[in-house]
Amino acid sequence: MTTTDPGGAPAGARAGAPRTVTVRYFAAAHEAAGVAEERVALPADATVGSCVDALADRHGPRLRDVLAVCALLVDGTLHRGRDEPLGDATVVDVLPPFAGG
């Protein structure tokens, strides 16, 4: 089922239309956010950096500290640069560093 906006266009299809992404938190990020998954509204021109900032603003300094060392997968692809656009992403995975052997 395709989600549509009030104008009848697919959600996010109109230029500048905000869209919603699913954010999934793992390990320490899950603990800091207090949720395993949530839907977050972002502007259509969101970048990795603006997404990280929005998540930190939403959950506070504990998550901000964890986000500083996390990797972000955007629809399964690693994104490192804050200026990288999210594009038409639907899922953002927040992955803290893992240890082990």
Secondary structure, 3 states (H helix, E strand, C coil): CCCECCCCCECCCCCCCCEEEEEEECCHHHHHHCCCEEEEEECCCCEHHHHHHHHHHHHCHHHHHHHCCCEEEECCEEECCCCCECCCCCEEEEECCCCCC
